[in-house]
Structure formats: C-alpha cells, structure tokens
Amino acid sequence: MPFRYLDDVATADAAFEAFGDTVEEMFLSAAEATIGVMIENPRSLKENEQLSIELKNDELDMLLFDFLQEIIFFKDSRRLLLRITSLRIDRTSSPLTLAAEAGGEIMIQGHHPLLTDVKAVTLYRFGITQDEKGWTATVILDI
C-alpha cells in the first residue's frame, strides 16, 4: 500500500498522499498512512480486536474523509489502534457505500507508543484525483 508523507505542506500537521491502482487500494493506503502517523510500525499490530465499519456518503472524497475519521474515532473512544483487513466500496449505489473489516489492539502504555496523537482529518487541501496511473488522495491530519 503505497503512500508518502509530505513534509512541506503543513507546519503543525501531518500530510500525506496515498496511492492506489483502484479506489479501494487508495483507501487502504490512506488508512495505513493515518495509522503510520500515530505509531511507528502499524504492521506490528495484532488483530486481537475485530470490528466492521460501514459508511455511506454521496461523494467519494467525503467517504474517504469519514473513513479516516472513523479510524481516529476508534482510537479516541475505544483506545483501539486499527488496521484495515478488507474493504469494499460500492460506487454504483446512491449514496456510495463502504464496508470494511478492521483488526487491531487496544492501546497499552509502552506497547505501541504513540508518535503523535492525531485529532482529526482536515479539509484543507483534502481531495482525491484520478489519472492514467491510478488514484491519489491528499490528506492533512490535525495533530
């Protein structure tokens, strides 16, 4: 899941671009980048806790916004650090629908120390583009 962090976009925030050949791959890359801002090695998370995420929105970019906010919400409300294990987006329905499965761990002090505490996804420069190479999301996280 490719992504790259952008150092020169926002001074007090974390910014990244997430890429994918498909919309689903781009969403997965954005989720991985979001967790990567929070902890050093997201792949070290065990799937001790599992949950389903279902979201709807009329716009694809706002569906991604809601999706990333949901990951942050679970970190804040249930102290869960999550990785997305599967994801489906139905772009033929109205509104668009997202169904994802996630697995992760409850935050335990010292086990997966937070690098930064992500508070929210911002709308500043937020967006999705598609070209001949695939899909790209630009995201800035409030930390």
Steps between C-alpha positions, in 0.01 A plus 500: 500500500698798379492841659744783565509758774516865394735703717447846350121526496390578853715617790306364797327214323589174326441479125515211256402380159357149471502311173321204350426337168140477621288714730512224761881484489517878545266484801713221652817701443344807663395294802850354532658847474264633769597222743865551400480857625380366836739208559840400369416158357133446412575151366595392853137539612339169583135441411385440858195720452291484185218718378303596193474850357208597279469851362297685239555831327393662175856607411805275469737751660270546798467122533879487539483788748238313705700178479820655636301684768354163604850358554584801717167470683574139605843608624343774712181330618610138546880540507523271196783520250361345183623370169252438224498135394243522220303775330227524238357816348182494296514801271187393311271560796365836607629592747837330456561228757813375671527173690827421675636252748764614745721334755728645762599541858394702798762764580711390795755746630846409375384224264431711190606848609325780316730705279234768466142527613292554188196710588317519168513504122493854365331623184797722415637377163303177549408329177505203267626497143510235231734486201653238272719375789208440736353675802660751740367643825654806664438511874603729782453379857463734796745389768 
